[in-house]
């Protein structure tokens, strides 16, 4: 897990921080804690949400379901 704030994730994903916060709320992104006043998220979870949206797939509504889907995609790619 790579901890990032909404601002850091926005820079990496070329999005606005408010978009990242909206995704985090809507799709219940994995929260790792707080850094001062900012929430810290799991970057891999946010990046997978972004991929689902970009690819036109339905975004799984929990981090656990996204983890399962991400693992299944890796297994398929490795085969």
C-alpha positions in Angstrom: 0.0 0.0 0.0 1.3 3.4 -1.0 -0.2 6.2 1.2 -1.2 9.4 -0.6 -3.3 12.4 0.1 -6.0 13.5 -2.4 -3.6 16.2 -3.6 -0.8 13.7 -4.2 -3.0 11.2 -5.9 -4.4 14.0 -8.1 -0.9 14.9 -9.3 -0.1 11.3 -10.2 -3.4 10.6 -11.9 -3.7 14.0 -13.6 -7.0 14.8 -11.9 -8.2 17.5 -9.6 -8.0 16.8 -5.8 -11.8 17.3 -5.5 -12.3 14.5 -8.1 -10.1 12.2 -6.0 -12.1 13.0 -2.8 -15.4 12.4 -4.7 -14.2 9.0 -5.9 -13.0 8.2 -2.4 -16.4 9.0 -1.0 -18.5 7.4 -3.8 -16.5 4.2 -4.1 -15.4 4.0 -0.5 -11.7 4.1 -1.2 -9.4 2.5 1.3 -8.4 5.1 3.9 -5.1 4.6 5.7 -5.4 7.4 8.2 -4.8 11.1 8.5 -1.9 13.4 7.8 -2.7 16.6 9.7 -6.1 17.7 8.3 -5.9 15.5 5.2 -7.1 11.9 4.7 -4.5 9.5 3.5 -5.7 6.9 0.9 -4.2 3.8 -0.6 -2.9 4.9 -4.0 -3.3 1.5 -5.6 -7.0 1.5 -4.7 -7.5 5.0 -6.2 -5.5 4.1 -9.3 -7.7 1.0 -9.8 -10.8 3.2 -9.4 -9.4 5.5 -12.1 -8.7 2.6 -14.4 -12.2 1.2 -14.0 -13.7 4.6 -14.9 -11.3 5.1 -17.8 -11.9 1.6 -19.2 -15.7 1.9 -18.9 -16.0 -0.8 -16.3 -18.3 -0.7 -13.3 -16.3 0.2 -10.2 -16.7 -2.4 -7.5 -18.2 -0.7 -4.4 -15.7 -1.9 -1.8 -11.9 -2.0 -1.6 -12.1 -5.8 -0.9 -14.0 -6.4 -4.1 -11.5 -4.2 -6.0 -8.6 -6.2 -4.5 -10.2 -9.4 -5.7 -10.7 -8.0 -9.2 -7.2 -6.7 -9.4 -5.8 -10.1 -8.3 -7.9 -11.9 -10.9 -6.6 -9.5 -13.6 -3.0 -10.1 -12.6 -3.5 -13.9 -12.7 -5.1 -13.7 -16.1 -2.3 -11.5 -17.4 0.4 -13.8 -16.0 -1.2 -16.9 -17.6 
